[in-house]
């Protein structure tokens, strides 16, 4: 049995990841039961409050404006619409709402002010509120926290080395900096990654080591399986085997024993048996909703049926932390007009450039027809 270690090396995590699968699951299950109630799974609803039109070039993302996908660009949702969807999610068993906006970084102004009101509104429904809005400054993190935000999501996506083959418009260090800004504001952190983007097991291990070295490590770690979307640079990536997802969940559970491991994108392609093994290996949360931002997702009623078969119950809100107290000062910016300098990496990614050129050609042909 691999006991809890405060510090992990990449070599140790690779060795752990490559254990015989059933032994790995068994070891992870013991860690899971030591730190979590194995009969509870948190249901979190992911809500796209602003869809499409993102200026980034993330190779996996259909919301990038430069790629030609079927995603329709939508303006920021109203506070009333968000409240209605949050109430619907709560009635279906969700105790957490994660609101995502397709932005590179948060910008001061009426849109951010509107997001702050969304946060307060959902918080007042006695639900945990998480946001994923891109990069943010210390002051923006402070305002979100004072509005009642419980968690901020900012994924590392993959290892720092493989990251350069996926994204060229945002530096890895900016992701670490954003997580740090969220921490300084007293927010809990949600940060994980995507597997199936052409990375190696070593890359997966390196990402987990980076997460484990954050002080403290994230309270929740989403593990996504790539959903290849036509028009993106990764449209031809093959679906990963379910065994890879189980391995990744189990390894994450052992390396980060107290974190909530979130079974995220890609569940539509997983069998009930595959998901059951993920829960056994340490997954303690799922994302619910018709879609995960823009990605298809299982029906919540089907999820509840699976919970019933497996003897699982939805976890209540704030099981692992206190409900945030609202401070009316969230309405005031203290930035004094200062702007955070975010990096602009100088490397290029051929697949991303090719997908951008293809998108321009398709749009040109559509205009002619």
Buried (B, 14 or more C-beta within 10 A) or exposed (E): EBEEBEEBEBEBBBEBBEBEBEEBBBBBBBBBEEBBEBEBBBBBBBBBBBBBBBBBBBBBBBBBBBBBBEBEEEEBBEBEEBBEBBEEBBEBBBBBBBBBBBBBBBEBEEBBBBBBBBBBBBBEBEBBBBBBBBBBBBBBBBBBBBBBBBBBBBBBBBBBBBBBBBBBBBBBEBBBBBBBBBBEBEBBBBBBBBBBBBBEBBBBBBBBBBBBEBEEBBBBBBBBBBBBBEBBBBBEBEEBEBEBBBBBBBBBBBBBBBBBBBBBBBBEBBEEEBBBBBBBBBBBBBBBBEBBBBBEBBEBEEBBEBBEEBEBBBBEBBEBEEBBEBEEEBEEBEBEEEEBEBEEBEEEBEBBBEBBEBBEEEEEEEEEE
